[in-house]
């Protein structure tokens, strides 16, 4: 009985730790700490990968590569935003796959160089407001089987922004880091993605 209580306390203590604390525990030899990290992110990481490659077996292969890569590079990891770091690894692995399948995806890979008017330029205050997210209610209203179908019809660069924001719980600043995209460009692209989703869903009614 005492052993069970001790085990429960141990698990609760680990779950209470932030990512950097768990990484430190793992690097100090406690493999259970990595299990918590894995449980914390496995669902969202896999869902993101699957949303981009649209094939369960391929997504599973890439997913495994991501976590092998994470384990192999944890010693080099500098304390920071682990969530953004692991999604960056996942995205890079997806891009590696897409490049290897260039002929299959060449119709889908389009130039994302875009020009933006002054009205698209946003301040840091706007970024903070955006993480409060004026589109949150809209996405909630759209959260049904039609939403997922509509997202599938978005070009990749818009699809991944929607997923990273609304299904992975990342902040715009984190997504900007993952996609290596200026925050103003990202926010404008996100706005465009929402507009495209609205149009797709309206046309499907």
Backbone as CSV, one residue per row, in Angstrom:
resi,resn,N_x,N_y,N_z,CA_x,CA_y,CA_z,C_x,C_y,C_z
1,UNK,0.838,-1.211,0.000,0.000,0.000,0.000,0.868,1.256,0.000
2,UNK,1.883,1.217,0.880,2.776,2.363,0.969,3.521,2.549,-0.357
3,UNK,3.854,1.407,-0.990,4.541,1.464,-2.279,3.693,2.124,-3.342
4,UNK,2.379,1.819,-3.350,1.463,2.426,-4.322,1.368,3.926,-4.113
5,UNK,1.266,4.334,-2.839,1.186,5.762,-2.532,2.459,6.475,-2.957
6,UNK,3.581,5.821,-2.702,4.870,6.403,-3.078,4.970,6.570,-4.584
7,UNK,4.479,5.562,-5.319,4.487,5.615,-6.788,3.615,6.760,-7.292
8,UNK,2.420,6.920,-6.703,1.510,7.989,-7.106,2.125,9.354,-6.848
9,UNK,2.762,9.506,-5.690,3.411,10.778,-5.345,4.529,11.092,-6.325
10,UNK,5.283,10.032,-6.679,6.377,10.194,-7.636,5.850,10.692,-8.985
11,UNK,4.766,10.066,-9.446,4.177,10.458,-10.735,3.664,11.895,-10.679
12,UNK,2.961,12.236,-9.598,2.437,13.592,-9.454,3.551,14.619,-9.417
13,UNK,4.651,14.285,-8.741,5.787,15.196,-8.677,6.374,15.459,-10.053
14,UNK,6.487,14.405,-10.848,7.016,14.561,-12.194,6.077,15.385,-13.081
15,UNK,4.775,15.115,-12.981,3.820,15.858,-13.806,3.784,17.329,-13.436
16,UNK,4.149,17.642,-12.200,4.164,19.032,-11.749,5.388,19.794,-12.279
17,UNK,6.393,19.064,-12.738,7.614,19.698,-13.235,7.388,20.325,-14.608
18,UNK,8.114,21.410,-14.884,8.045,21.964,-16.231,8.988,21.167,-17.138
19,UNK,8.958,21.464,-18.433,9.725,20.678,-19.402,11.221,20.686,-19.105
20,UNK,11.758,21.855,-18.795,13.194,21.963,-18.559,13.635,21.174,-17.326
21,UNK,12.790,21.142,-16.318,13.102,20.357,-15.121,13.108,18.861,-15.437
22,UNK,12.148,18.430,-16.265,12.096,17.019,-16.661,13.320,16.636,-17.487
23,UNK,13.733,17.523,-18.367,14.922,17.262,-19.183,16.151,17.111,-18.290
24,UNK,16.259,17.972,-17.312,17.390,17.898,-16.377,17.387,16.570,-15.616
25,UNK,16.186,16.140,-15.176,16.070,14.857,-14.479,16.491,13.704,-15.399
26,UNK,16.053,13.764,-16.640,16.396,12.712,-17.601,17.902,12.664,-17.843
27,UNK,18.507,13.828,-18.027,19.949,13.880,-18.277,20.749,13.436,-17.057
28,UNK,20.117,13.499,-15.901,20.757,13.022,-14.669,20.534,11.522,-14.443
29,UNK,19.885,10.890,-15.419,19.777,9.436,-15.365,18.405,8.860,-15.082
30,UNK,17.386,9.710,-14.906,16.042,9.188,-14.617,15.231,9.126,-15.909
31,UNK,15.141,7.933,-16.490,14.456,7.762,-17.773,12.951,7.998,-17.674
32,UNK,12.408,7.855,-16.471,10.969,8.084,-16.285,10.594,9.530,-16.624
33,UNK,11.532,10.449,-16.431,11.266,11.858,-16.706,10.954,12.070,-18.183
34,UNK,11.659,11.318,-19.045,11.392,11.452,-20.477,10.032,10.866,-20.838
35,UNK,9.608,9.839,-20.116,8.289,9.260,-20.357,7.193,10.308,-20.160
36,UNK,7.381,11.171,-19.161,6.400,12.237,-18.916,6.398,13.229,-20.074
37,UNK,7.587,13.595,-20.540,7.685,14.499,-21.696,7.000,13.883,-22.914
38,UNK,7.250,12.595,-23.114,6.649,11.885,-24.248,5.127,11.900,-24.143
39,UNK,4.602,11.584,-22.977,3.152,11.586,-22.777,2.568,12.979,-22.958
40,UNK,3.327,13.975,-22.569,2.856,15.355,-22.631,2.674,15.844,-24.063
41,UNK,3.508,15.361,-24.973,3.500,15.920,-26.327,3.157,14.940,-27.452
42,UNK,3.069,13.648,-27.149,2.925,12.661,-28.225,1.684,12.899,-29.088
43,UNK,0.569,13.211,-28.459,-0.684,13.342,-29.202,-0.646,14.519,-30.173
44,UNK,-0.233,15.682,-29.673,-0.209,16.871,-30.527,0.850,16.780,-31.619
45,UNK,2.002,16.200,-31.286,3.059,16.057,-32.293,2.607,15.116,-33.407
46,UNK,2.032,13.979,-33.031,1.571,13.040,-34.055,0.472,13.663,-34.910
47,UNK,-0.463,14.348,-34.263,-1.575,14.961,-35.002,-1.064,16.007,-35.996
48,UNK,-0.066,16.770,-35.573,0.512,17.768,-36.479,1.146,17.085,-37.688
49,UNK,1.941,16.061,-37.440,2.604,15.351,-38.538,1.570,14.753,-39.481
50,UNK,0.555,14.101,-38.903,-0.483,13.470,-39.729,-1.231,14.510,-40.563
51,UNK,-1.467,15.678,-39.978,-2.199,16.721,-40.708,-1.432,17.192,-41.941
52,UNK,-0.098,17.020,-41.912,0.724,17.487,-43.026,0.961,16.404,-44.085
53,UNK,1.089,15.139,-43.664,1.408,14.086,-44.639,0.191,13.256,-45.034
54,UNK,-0.868,13.307,-44.213,-2.149,12.663,-44.527,-2.041,11.158,-44.742
55,UNK,-1.114,10.537,-44.060,-0.955,9.088,-44.164,-0.504,8.576,-42.805
56,UNK,-1.288,7.664,-42.220,-1.033,7.235,-40.844,0.315,6.525,-40.693
57,UNK,0.642,5.636,-41.631,1.894,4.888,-41.526,3.097,5.815,-41.666
58,UNK,3.030,6.718,-42.628,4.126,7.663,-42.832,4.246,8.587,-41.620
59,UNK,3.091,9.034,-41.120,3.085,9.909,-39.941,3.720,9.206,-38.752
60,UNK,3.430,7.927,-38.601,3.990,7.155,-37.489,5.509,7.021,-37.615
61,UNK,5.978,6.797,-38.840,7.425,6.699,-39.069,8.123,8.014,-38.720
62,UNK,7.535,9.124,-39.188,8.122,10.434,-38.918,8.067,10.740,-37.424
63,UNK,6.949,10.381,-36.804,6.780,10.586,-35.365,7.900,9.897,-34.578
64,UNK,8.202,8.663,-34.952,9.277,7.930,-34.265,10.627,8.594,-34.498
65,UNK,10.853,9.063,-35.721,12.100,9.767,-36.028,12.247,11.024,-35.173
66,UNK,11.131,11.716,-34.961,11.156,12.949,-34.164,11.646,12.662,-32.752
67,UNK,11.079,11.648,-32.118,11.446,11.386,-30.729,12.841,10.762,-30.598
68,UNK,13.272,10.020,-31.611,14.657,9.541,-31.620,15.596,10.745,-31.710
69,UNK,15.240,11.688,-32.580,16.033,12.902,-32.747,16.082,13.708,-31.449
70,UNK,14.931,13.791,-30.778,14.862,14.524,-29.511,15.806,13.889,-28.485
71,UNK,15.731,12.571,-28.338,16.578,11.863,-27.371,18.065,12.070,-27.695
72,UNK,18.396,11.958,-28.985,19.795,12.072,-29.389,20.366,13.480,-29.210
73,UNK,19.463,14.471,-29.157,19.941,15.854,-29.101,19.652,16.567,-27.777
74,UNK,19.102,15.851,-26.833,18.754,16.494,-25.558,19.974,17.060,-24.827
75,UNK,21.117,16.402,-24.984,22.323,16.904,-24.318,22.754,18.252,-24.893
76,UNK,22.401,18.499,-26.166,22.759,19.764,-26.803,21.695,20.842,-26.567
77,UNK,20.525,20.397,-26.086,19.410,21.326,-25.888,19.765,22.365,-24.829
78,UNK,19.554,23.632,-25.184,19.772,24.711,-24.234,18.420,25.110,-23.669
79,UNK,18.373,25.285,-22.384,17.094,25.588,-21.734,16.363,26.712,-22.461
80,UNK,15.117,26.434,-22.750,14.307,27.414,-23.467,12.896,26.891,-23.592
81,UNK,12.335,27.014,-24.775,10.970,26.574,-25.024,10.999,25.181,-25.670
82,UNK,10.867,24.151,-24.850,10.945,22.778,-25.352,9.816,22.489,-26.337
83,UNK,8.630,23.016,-26.049,7.478,22.764,-26.920,7.753,23.273,-28.331
84,UNK,8.278,24.486,-28.432,8.604,25.040,-29.747,9.714,24.224,-30.406
85,UNK,10.666,23.765,-29.605,11.805,22.997,-30.123,11.354,21.673,-30.717
86,UNK,10.475,20.963,-30.024,10.044,19.653,-30.521,9.161,19.798,-31.768
87,UNK,8.353,20.857,-31.821,7.552,21.069,-33.025,8.415,21.516,-34.197
88,UNK,9.505,22.207,-33.913,10.454,22.569,-34.974,11.079,21.306,-35.554
89,UNK,11.469,20.381,-34.691,12.027,19.104,-35.157,10.989,18.354,-35.993
90,UNK,9.748,18.313,-35.504,8.674,17.622,-36.236,8.464,18.247,-37.612
91,UNK,8.443,19.554,-37.662,8.231,20.236,-38.946,9.387,19.958,-39.901
92,UNK,10.614,19.993,-39.400,11.765,19.724,-40.257,11.730,18.301,-40.806
93,UNK,11.296,17.357,-39.983,11.187,15.968,-40.449,10.106,15.843,-41.525
94,UNK,9.005,16.569,-41.341,7.942,16.573,-42.355,8.470,17.158,-43.661
95,UNK,9.204,18.263,-43.564,9.756,18.891,-44.766,10.755,17.968,-45.461
96,UNK,11.547,17.245,-44.670,12.479,16.277,-45.258,11.715,15.226,-46.064
97,UNK,10.599,14.770,-45.489,9.795,13.774,-46.191,9.200,14.362,-47.479
98,UNK,8.659,15.562,-47.367,8.036,16.194,-48.533,9.066,16.402,-49.641
99,UNK,10.270,16.829,-49.276,11.319,17.022,-50.277,11.681,15.701,-50.941
100,UNK,11.671,14.629,-50.160,11.996,13.313,-50.723,10.904,12.813,-51.656
101,UNK,9.730,13.384,-51.519,8.589,13.004,-52.356,8.188,14.162,-53.264
102,UNK,9.190,14.928,-53.687,8.931,16.197,-54.375,7.952,16.069,-55.536
103,UNK,8.086,15.049,-56.321,7.209,14.904,-57.480,5.747,14.760,-57.082
104,UNK,5.521,14.047,-55.974,4.143,13.846,-55.504,3.547,15.134,-54.969
105,UNK,4.405,15.953,-54.388,3.897,17.125,-53.689,4.105,18.431,-54.460
106,UNK,4.708,18.358,-55.663,5.098,19.603,-56.317,3.914,20.511,-56.628
107,UNK,2.740,19.932,-56.804,1.568,20.762,-57.053,1.117,21.475,-55.784
108,UNK,1.479,20.872,-54.640,1.024,21.423,-53.375,2.015,22.426,-52.796
109,UNK,3.309,22.230,-53.115,4.325,23.139,-52.592,4.337,24.388,-53.452
110,UNK,3.912,25.488,-52.921,3.831,26.730,-53.681,4.676,27.785,-53.007
111,UNK,4.988,28.811,-53.763,5.778,29.899,-53.196,4.968,30.611,-52.130
112,UNK,5.636,30.887,-51.021,4.917,31.584,-49.948,5.489,32.987,-49.735
113,UNK,6.234,33.474,-50.742,6.688,34.855,-50.684,5.492,35.746,-50.937
114,UNK,5.160,36.562,-49.987,3.985,37.406,-50.102,4.349,38.830,-49.730
115,UNK,3.672,39.773,-50.329,3.884,41.172,-49.969,2.719,41.623,-49.114
116,UNK,2.992,42.523,-48.184,1.981,42.955,-47.230,1.917,44.472,-47.191
117,UNK,0.699,44.970,-47.132,0.493,46.406,-47.015,0.832,46.869,-45.617
118,UNK,0.956,48.186,-45.461,1.236,48.739,-44.146,0.172,48.340,-43.137
119,UNK,-1.063,48.210,-43.587,-2.155,47.889,-42.661,-2.007,46.487,-42.093
120,UNK,-1.192,45.640,-42.747,-0.964,44.295,-42.242,0.091,44.265,-41.148
121,UNK,0.872,45.353,-41.019,1.937,45.365,-40.029,1.348,45.581,-38.645
122,UNK,1.754,44.718,-37.717,1.162,44.740,-36.387,2.217,45.007,-35.326
123,UNK,1.793,45.590,-34.228,2.698,45.892,-33.129,2.743,44.733,-32.151
124,UNK,3.668,44.818,-31.185,3.757,43.778,-30.173,2.461,43.660,-29.380
125,UNK,1.780,44.800,-29.148,0.487,44.763,-28.453,-0.518,43.942,-29.240
126,UNK,-0.453,44.063,-30.563,-1.354,43.271,-31.412,-1.067,41.779,-31.262
127,UNK,0.221,41.447,-31.112,0.603,40.046,-30.947,-0.006,39.489,-29.666
128,UNK,0.099,40.268,-28.587,-0.476,39.843,-27.312,-1.982,39.650,-27.465
129,UNK,-2.639,40.610,-28.136,-4.086,40.505,-28.350,-4.405,39.284,-29.198
130,UNK,-3.555,39.008,-30.177,-3.803,37.873,-31.057,-3.728,36.561,-30.312
131,UNK,-2.888,36.495,-29.269,-2.829,35.265,-28.494,-4.045,35.118,-27.595
132,UNK,-4.771,36.222,-27.352,-6.098,36.116,-26.746,-7.018,35.500,-27.797
133,UNK,-6.711,35.843,-29.061,-7.275,35.189,-30.233,-8.718,35.555,-30.576
134,UNK,-8.885,36.553,-31.430,-10.222,36.953,-31.856,-10.921,35.891,-32.693
135,UNK,-10.162,34.920,-33.210,-10.753,33.881,-34.061,-11.154,32.635,-33.287
136,UNK,-10.904,32.647,-31.969,-11.152,31.448,-31.170,-12.606,31.005,-31.240
137,UNK,-13.533,31.959,-31.108,-14.957,31.618,-31.147,-15.363,31.086,-32.517
138,UNK,-14.760,31.675,-33.543,-15.061,31.222,-34.899,-14.650,29.762,-35.068
139,UNK,-13.449,29.437,-34.625,-12.964,28.059,-34.738,-13.847,27.119,-33.930
140,UNK,-14.269,27.580,-32.755,-15.151,26.740,-31.928,-16.440,26.438,-32.664
141,UNK,-17.009,27.460,-33.295,-18.262,27.284,-34.039,-18.067,26.305,-35.188
142,UNK,-16.862,26.308,-35.750,-16.587,25.479,-36.909,-16.122,24.076,-36.532
143,UNK,-15.941,23.814,-35.231,-15.368,22.546,-34.801,-16.343,21.387,-34.989
144,UNK,-16.323,20.860,-36.165,-17.104,19.675,-36.484,-16.393,18.965,-37.627
145,UNK,-16.977,17.926,-38.141,-16.303,17.159,-39.191,-16.036,17.995,-40.425
146,UNK,-16.881,19.014,-40.683,-16.669,19.868,-41.851,-15.406,20.716,-41.715
147,UNK,-15.073,21.085,-40.474,-13.871,21.882,-40.245,-12.630,21.128,-40.695
148,UNK,-12.529,19.869,-40.291,-11.341,19.094,-40.621,-11.238,18.875,-42.129
149,UNK,-12.367,18.691,-42.749,-12.384,18.539,-44.207,-11.909,19.823,-44.883
150,UNK,-12.346,20.955,-44.346,-11.960,22.254,-44.903,-10.470,22.516,-44.719
151,UNK,-9.952,22.181,-43.547,-8.525,22.386,-43.268,-7.671,21.597,-44.249
152,UNK,-8.113,20.387,-44.594,-7.375,19.556,-45.535,-7.234,20.230,-46.895
153,UNK,-8.139,21.136,-47.214,-8.127,21.794,-48.526,-7.256,23.046,-48.554
154,UNK,-6.740,23.433,-47.395,-5.855,24.598,-47.345,-4.474,24.235,-47.890
155,UNK,-3.785,25.191,-48.521,-2.377,24.959,-48.884,-1.562,24.662,-47.627
156,UNK,-0.462,23.921,-47.746,0.297,23.470,-46.567,0.682,24.570,-45.593
157,UNK,1.147,25.730,-46.110,1.634,26.762,-45.199,0.514,27.377,-44.370
158,UNK,-0.712,27.322,-44.877,-1.853,27.816,-44.102,-2.370,26.732,-43.162
159,UNK,-2.354,25.498,-43.655,-2.843,24.374,-42.855,-2.021,24.212,-41.578
160,UNK,-0.707,24.345,-41.706,0.120,24.124,-40.525,-0.029,25.241,-39.502
161,UNK,-0.272,26.472,-39.965,-0.491,27.567,-39.011,-1.759,27.320,-38.205
162,UNK,-2.840,26.951,-38.889,-4.104,26.670,-38.191,-3.906,25.553,-37.181
163,UNK,-3.214,24.506,-37.600,-3.040,23.382,-36.687,-2.176,23.769,-35.493
164,UNK,-1.051,24.431,-35.747,-0.142,24.784,-34.655,-0.808,25.721,-33.649
165,UNK,-1.671,26.603,-34.162,-2.317,27.556,-33.260,-3.477,26.929,-32.495
166,UNK,-4.380,26.298,-33.197,-5.635,25.872,-32.573,-5.656,24.436,-32.080
167,UNK,-4.749,23.601,-32.573,-4.781,22.212,-32.145,-3.542,21.803,-31.346
168,UNK,-2.530,22.650,-31.337,-1.333,22.342,-30.554,-1.122,23.328,-29.421
169,UNK,-1.941,24.369,-29.364,-1.889,25.293,-28.244,-0.662,26.176,-28.187
170,UNK,-0.013,26.379,-29.324,1.177,27.220,-29.359,0.810,28.694,-29.487
171,UNK,1.659,29.535,-28.958,1.469,30.978,-29.105,2.040,31.413,-30.447
172,UNK,1.582,32.580,-30.925,2.070,33.062,-32.211,3.584,33.272,-32.193
173,UNK,4.110,33.730,-31.080,5.556,33.937,-30.975,6.288,32.601,-31.132
174,UNK,5.738,31.534,-30.566,6.339,30.206,-30.690,6.241,29.688,-32.122
175,UNK,5.093,29.907,-32.751,4.893,29.463,-34.134,5.848,30.221,-35.057
176,UNK,6.039,31.506,-34.791,6.973,32.316,-35.569,8.372,31.725,-35.511
177,UNK,8.752,31.251,-34.332,10.066,30.635,-34.145,10.156,29.304,-34.896
178,UNK,9.112,28.501,-34.803,9.094,27.190,-35.452,9.168,27.327,-36.975
179,UNK,8.380,28.254,-37.518,8.298,28.415,-38.971,9.360,29.351,-39.528
180,UNK,10.135,29.950,-38.608,11.163,30.917,-39.014,10.559,32.006,-39.901
181,UNK,9.435,32.532,-39.422,8.666,33.522,-40.175,8.467,34.772,-39.318
182,UNK,8.682,35.959,-39.877,8.449,37.188,-39.102,7.027,37.210,-38.549
183,UNK,6.879,37.723,-37.345,5.587,37.676,-36.673,4.496,38.390,-37.462
184,UNK,4.812,39.518,-38.085,3.800,40.238,-38.857,3.322,39.418,-40.056
185,UNK,4.279,38.773,-40.726,3.927,37.905,-41.853,3.056,36.746,-41.381
186,UNK,3.442,36.159,-40.243,2.690,35.029,-39.694,1.252,35.410,-39.376
187,UNK,1.080,36.549,-38.708,-0.264,36.974,-38.323,-1.132,37.286,-39.541
188,UNK,-0.522,37.897,-40.545,-1.268,38.178,-41.771,-1.655,36.883,-42.485
189,UNK,-0.732,35.926,-42.471,-1.002,34.636,-43.110,-2.095,33.878,-42.353
190,UNK,-2.073,33.996,-41.033,-3.099,33.344,-40.216,-4.477,33.934,-40.534
191,UNK,-4.522,35.254,-40.641,-5.780,35.922,-40.976,-6.301,35.426,-42.325
192,UNK,-5.382,35.303,-43.279,-5.765,34.825,-44.602,-6.266,33.378,-44.535
193,UNK,-5.633,32.555,-43.709,-6.044,31.157,-43.560,-7.466,31.064,-43.024
194,UNK,-7.781,31.909,-42.041,-9.134,31.924,-41.476,-10.146,32.326,-42.546
195,UNK,-9.791,33.332,-43.341,-10.694,33.781,-44.410,-10.921,32.666,-45.429
196,UNK,-9.855,31.937,-45.752,-9.975,30.831,-46.697,-10.858,29.719,-46.133
197,UNK,-10.679,29.440,-44.837,-11.516,28.420,-44.191,-12.991,28.799,-44.243
198,UNK,-13.262,30.054,-43.929,-14.651,30.527,-43.952,-15.261,30.344,-45.338
199,UNK,-14.482,30.698,-46.362,-14.984,30.587,-47.731,-15.229,29.129,-48.117
200,UNK,-14.269,28.265,-47.763,-14.404,26.831,-48.091,-15.659,26.260,-47.450
201,UNK,-15.852,26.595,-46.177,-16.994,26.027,-45.449,-18.312,26.607,-45.933
202,UNK,-18.277,27.881,-46.325,-19.489,28.509,-46.868,-19.878,27.851,-48.196
203,UNK,-18.875,27.578,-49.026,-19.124,26.955,-50.329,-19.628,25.521,-50.193
204,UNK,-19.269,24.866,-49.061,-19.662,23.465,-48.873,-21.046,23.314,-48.272
205,UNK,-21.638,24.420,-47.813,-22.978,24.334,-47.202,-24.032,24.030,-48.252
